[in-house]
Amino acid sequence: MTAIRIPVYQPDLGGNEKRYVNECLDSGWISSRGRFVGEFETRFAERIGIGHAASVCNGTVALHLALLALGLGAGDEVIVPTLTYIASVNAIAYTGAKPVFVDSERASWQMDPADVERHITPVTRAIMAVHLYGQVCDLPALRAIADKHRLFLIEDCAEAFGSLHAGRHAGTYGDISTFSFFGNKTITTGEGGMVVTDDKTLAERARHFKGQGLAAHREYWHDVIGYNYRMTNIAAAIGLAQLERAGQFLEQKRRVAARYATACAALPLEFHAEQANTRHSHWMVSALVPQPEQREPLRQALAAAGIETRPLFFPVHTMPMYASQFRRHPVAEDLAWRGINLPSFPGLKDGQIDAIADVMRSFFAHA
């Protein structure tokens, strides 16, 4: 196989990352205490316009922590889109609650509010809105459904840093919301995550659980079963440096998406479109091929040219541990079997995008 020349993603660490990390090393503050942890949390909350932010060691534990803070557990149902990364669903299972899958909207690829309404039962406690690939869900509709049925709304914003609905950031509609800072996210800490909320009590509960359940006013006294979910000062230092350049990254990613649209205009691809009254952060530039059987041969042609791609996520209801009852979610399945993620990092050059388009042009000419 040809060596990868164009990866599907790579972080840009050309800001203050080294300087801030070296400060951690020089000071000795390398674990979960140090100035960068608090500063990163404060600046992140300010950036998205929310009251409280608690940093954690990765995006999956952020989801688990959010569910713990809400008190969800055995006997509860949480509605979640089937077209999502597995972490969204696994975090529900960790608590003992039951994930209930819903289909996607065809235009946005996000969870379908009408299908959410159809799946509410007397034991439904929460809706988990997952913002897929940088587009946001229909947040006003989901918020209205949650309020009508007295349910919690959780936003999984792992892929939606910088995404907006009606000028508001993803993560600010939910009762509690989470972000991921894995190495392929728009801003990264290497591994890391954030739990955000406007509710002071939920924020205090999240902090309590993430720090081993340590009581606030009694040394080495633990009054709940807690978890070691804390972010390190080194990771927070990287995150703060990334946050300083977040606007630049987001603009670069919009440029990348626009260039793809121009370069591929004549190709039979349907790109993931920005919906009305939203701002797509284009975490991944994603597209659909006309027929499912074309997806893997196209990926192989790109790989042979040294271009890395990813398929869309498999619908979680098709995976063995969640497939105990046969169900069909036709929109999610169609998107998943035809979808491809193209190289999407901020520093991707126009010439590289044109080269990717040339390979795809040749493929479809001979398909």
Beta strands, then each sheet from edge to edge (+ up, - down):
strand 1: 52-56
strand 2: 77-81
strand 3: 98-102
strand 4: 124-130
strand 5: 152-156
strand 6: 164-165
strand 7: 168-169
strand 8: 176-180
strand 9: 193-197
strand 10: 270-271
strand 11: 278-279
strand 12: 285-288
strand 13: 310-311
strand 14: 339-342
sheet 1: 1+ 9- 8+ 5+ 4+ 2+ 3+
sheet 2: 7+ 6- 11+
sheet 3: 10+ 12- 14+ 13-
end
